[in-house]
Amino acid sequence: MLKKNGADKRIQILDALNTCLQNKPFDQTSIKEIAQAAGVNHGLLHYYFKSKEDILIQYIDYVIDHYTSMVQERFNDKALETIDKRKLVKEFFKFIHDRITLDRSLSMVFIEIWEIAVYNPAVKAKLQRAYQEWMDVLSDMLKPLCNDIDVSRRTSFAAVAFLEGMALFSIILDPDSKEFKKILSDFQSKMIDML
C-alpha cells in the first residue's frame, strides 16, 4: 500500500492526465507532458505507473471511483429512505444529468477513451466494468418502481445508452440550450412513467 504522499502523487499524475486529455488525444500526449502537467519529474511517473497505458487504465478506475463515491455520498443518506421512490429516481437522474451527462470535459475524455477501447482490450475491460456498475446502480434504483428485475436491467441499459449519447451530443451541440435540457427531462419522465 502506498503512503499518503505516494497516493497524493498518483492522484496528482492522474489529474494531470485529465488536463492533458482536455487539450489533445492520448496517443499524442507524451509521458513528459503528463509529468509537466503534474509538476513532477517524468522519471517519477515510472515509479508509480508501469507505462503510459497503465496511467490511462488507473485513470479510468480513478474516475469511476470518484463518480461512484459522489453518487453514494448523495444517495446513501438515511434521509433518502423516506423519500418516495419515484421522486428519488427523478432526483438521481437530475444528479446524473448535472454532474455527469452535461460535464463536457468528462465527455471529451471519455470519447477519447472509447476510441482507445476499440483497439485496447485492457481499456475495453475497464469501460465494461464501469458501465456495468453504472447500470447496476440504476437497475437497483428502478427495481422498486417496476418489481421486475429484468425490466429494471433493460431499462437501466437503455437509460445509460441514452445518457451516453446525450453526453456525446453535449460536445457537438449546445448543452446549455433549453431544448437539450428538456430532452433529458422528458426522457427521464417517460422512463419513470413506463415503470
C-alpha positions in Angstrom: 0.0 0.0 0.0 1.2 3.5 -0.8 1.9 6.0 1.8 -0.3 9.1 1.9 2.3 11.1 -0.1 2.5 8.4 -2.7 -1.2 8.3 -3.1 -1.3 12.1 -3.4 1.4 11.9 -6.2 -0.6 9.3 -8.0 -3.7 11.4 -7.9 -1.7 14.4 -9.0 -0.5 12.4 -12.0 -4.0 11.1 -12.8 -5.3 14.7 -12.6 -2.5 15.7 -14.9 -3.6 13.1 -17.5 -7.1 14.6 -17.3 -5.7 18.0 -18.0 -3.6 16.7 -20.9 -6.6 14.9 -22.4 -8.6 18.2 -22.5 -6.0 19.5 -25.0 -5.1 16.6 -27.2 -5.6 12.9 -27.8 -3.9 10.3 -25.6 -1.8 8.9 -28.4 -0.4 12.4 -29.0 0.3 13.0 -25.3 3.7 12.1 -24.0 4.8 10.9 -20.6 6.9 14.1 -20.3 3.8 16.2 -20.9 1.8 14.3 -18.3 4.8 14.8 -15.8 5.0 18.5 -16.7 1.2 19.0 -16.1 1.6 17.1 -12.8 4.6 19.3 -11.8 6.9 16.2 -11.3 9.9 14.8 -13.0 8.9 12.3 -15.7 11.0 9.6 -14.1 8.7 9.7 -11.1 5.8 8.6 -13.3 7.6 5.3 -13.9 7.9 4.8 -10.1 4.1 4.9 -9.8 3.0 3.5 -13.2 4.4 0.8 -15.5 3.6 2.7 -18.7 1.5 5.5 -20.2 -1.2 2.9 -20.8 -1.1 2.0 -17.1 -1.7 5.7 -16.2 -4.8 5.6 -18.5 -6.1 2.4 -17.0 -5.7 3.6 -13.5 -7.2 7.0 -14.5 -10.4 5.1 -15.6 -10.5 3.5 -12.1 -9.9 6.9 -10.5 -12.8 8.5 -12.4 -15.1 5.5 -11.7 -14.3 5.7 -8.0 -14.7 9.5 -7.9 -18.2 9.4 -9.5 -19.2 6.3 -7.6 -18.4 8.0 -4.3 -20.1 11.2 -5.4 -23.3 9.2 -6.1 -23.0 7.2 -2.9 -22.5 10.3 -0.9 -25.6 11.9 -2.3 -27.9 8.8 -2.4 -26.8 6.7 0.6 -28.1 9.3 3.0 -30.5 7.8 5.6 -32.9 10.8 5.0 -33.4 9.5 1.4 -35.1 6.3 2.8 -38.2 8.2 3.5 -38.5 9.8 0.0 -41.0 8.4 -2.5 -39.2 6.0 -4.9 -40.3 7.9 -8.0 -39.0 11.2 -6.5 -35.7 9.5 -5.6 -35.3 8.2 -9.2 -36.1 11.7 -10.6 -33.5 13.2 -8.2 -31.0 10.5 -9.3 -31.5 11.4 -13.0 -31.2 15.1 -12.3 -28.0 14.5 -10.4 -26.6 12.3 -13.2 -27.6 14.9 -15.8 -26.0 17.8 -13.9 -22.8 16.1 -12.7 -22.0 13.5 -15.4 -24.0 13.8 -18.7 -23.6 17.6 -19.0 -19.9 17.6 -17.9 -18.3 18.4 -21.2 -14.8 17.9 -20.0 -15.6 14.4 -18.8 -17.4 13.7 -22.0 -14.4 14.8 -24.1 -12.1 12.5 -22.1 -14.5 9.5 -22.4 -14.9 10.0 -26.1 -11.1 9.6 -26.3 -11.2 6.5 -24.0 -14.0 4.9 -26.1 -11.8 5.2 -29.2 -8.8 3.7 -27.4 -11.1 0.8 -26.1 -11.9 -0.2 -29.6 -8.3 -1.5 -30.1 -7.1 -2.0 -26.5 -8.6 -5.0 -24.6 -7.5 -3.7 -21.1 -9.1 -0.3 -21.6 -12.2 -2.0 -23.0 -12.4 -4.2 -20.0 -12.2 -1.2 -17.7 -15.0 0.5 -19.6 -17.2 -2.6 -19.5 -16.8 -2.7 -15.7 -17.6 1.0 -15.4 -20.8 0.7 -17.5 -21.9 -2.4 -15.7 -21.5 -0.8 -12.3 -23.5 2.3 -13.5 -26.2 0.1 -15.0 -26.3 -2.0 -11.7 -26.8 1.1 -9.6 -29.6 2.4 -11.8 -31.2 -1.0 -12.0 -31.2 -1.2 -8.2 -32.9 2.1 -8.0 -35.5 1.2 -10.6 -36.4 -2.2 -9.1 -38.9 -0.9 -6.6 -40.8 1.0 -9.3 -41.4 -2.0 -11.5 -40.9 -5.0 -9.3 -39.3 -6.9 -12.2 -35.6 -7.3 -12.2 -35.4 -8.0 -16.0 -37.3 -4.8 -16.8 -35.2 -2.8 -14.4 -32.0 -4.2 -16.0 -33.2 -3.5 -19.6 -34.4 0.0 -18.6 -31.1 0.8 -16.9 -29.2 -0.4 -20.1 -31.4 1.9 -22.3 -31.1 4.8 -19.9 -27.2 4.6 -19.7 -27.0 4.3 -23.5 -29.3 7.3 -24.0 -27.3 9.4 -21.4 -24.0 8.5 -23.0 -25.4 9.6 -26.4 -26.5 12.8 -24.9 -23.0 13.2 -23.3 -21.6 12.8 -26.8 -24.1 15.3 -28.2 -23.0 17.8 -25.4 -19.7 18.0 -27.2 -21.2 18.7 -30.6 -24.4 20.6 -29.7 -25.0 23.3 -27.2 -25.9 21.6 -23.9 -26.9 24.8 -22.3 -29.9 25.2 -24.6 -33.3 24.8 -23.1 -34.1 22.2 -25.8 -31.2 19.9 -24.7 -32.2 20.0 -21.1 -35.9 19.5 -22.0 -35.0 16.3 -23.9 -33.1 15.0 -20.8 -36.0 15.9 -18.6 -38.7 14.4 -20.9 -36.7 11.2 -21.3 -36.4 10.9 -17.5 -40.2 11.4 -17.1 -41.1 9.0 -19.8 -38.7 6.4 -18.4 -40.3 6.6 -14.9 -43.8 6.7 -16.3 -43.1 3.5 -18.2 -42.2 1.7 -15.0 
